[in-house]
């Protein structure tokens, strides 16, 4: 197969892969972000502590994560057909890709949110903030660099999943590698496909790492977080000064009886 024959196949396969991965990533972020935050909030000591709910959600996430993607894709064929009307093509592949990525991303979100300083949460609560305020003003902004890294990891995993989806006619680079590289023994095309996948993954990883590092250099917080830290430090200073005033007053009151005793003597 000549390059003029391979080029249109590779171009269409690249667009199909990006289409599948892009929509699957959006659905995974929309579904996995609240799920991961809910795992943190309902955990022991969380703002919405609910041990039973936390264990149920955690078990569902663990089961979904432990299932190999190729089996998940076959098991969801009926569900995929009911949504898209078919089980073949890039639209059909989005359904199992998104469902497989949601629990994966949710666990990454849970890990990122747990790294947030608990003192900031206490500061918001002390100022009368509710759970939604804590999530919106502290948990998400403070964990944003880690969330971007988690999204990058999810995209890279989805590209691998999309290649596996090619085994059942989902399209994309994986489909090209299977149909032409494996079934028709076009070894050259298969290795070019592998090279394209490596370049795409490297570019995505570079962009994600660059964005995360940029946020880390700027502190990784929104404008509200530094103010919360400032309020927290002022509260600590004020509490320290109040404690010293209490100590001074206690010392003064203890010296007064001694003086009166000396006068009586």
C-alpha positions, 0 to 999 in steps of 0.5 A: 500500500502506497502513502497516497492510499494510506494518507486518507485512511490515516486522516479519517482515522485520526479525526474519528479517534479525536471525536470519540475521545473528545466527547468521551472525555467531556462526559467523563468529566461531567459525570466523574467530577461530582462523583469523586467529590461526593466520595470525599464529602460522604466519607468519614469526617466529610461534610456530608458524612454518610458511611453507607452511601460512601461504601455503595458508591465506592463499591460501584466505582470499584466494580466498574473500574475492575472490568476490562474495557473489551468486556464492558464494551460487549456487555453494553451493546444492548444499551448502546443500541438503545441510545445510538441505534447501532453498535458500530461506528464512532458514535456507538463507541462513545457510550462504552468509552464514557461509561468506562472512563467515569469511574476511572476519573472519579477515583482520580478526582477523589485523590486530588480533592483529598489533598486540599488543606482542611484548614481552608474548609474550616475557614469557609465554614467559620464564615458561614459557608455551606457545603456548596460554597466549600466545593465551589470556592475551595475544593475545586479551585485548590485541586485544579492543577491535580484535576487537570493532570487527572484529565490528561491521564484520562484522555491518554487512557481513553485513546488506548480504549478507543484503539481497543474499540476498533476490534468491534468496528468502532473506527479510528486508529485502532480500527485501521491497525486491526483491519489493515495492519493485522487482517491484511498484513499491512505491517507498514501501515500498522507501525505508522498507526502506532507512531501516530498514536504515540505522537498524539499521546505525547502532545496531549501529555505535554499540553496537560503537564504544561497547564498543570505546571502553570497553575502550580507556579501561580499557586493553583488557587482562585482569587478566593483561596489566598484571601481565605489563607490570609483570614486564617492567618489573621485568625491565628494571630488574633487568637494568639494575641487574645491568649497573651492578653488573657495570660497578662490579665491572669498574671495581674490578678494573681499579683494583686492578692500578693500585694494585699497580703503584703499590706496586711502583713 
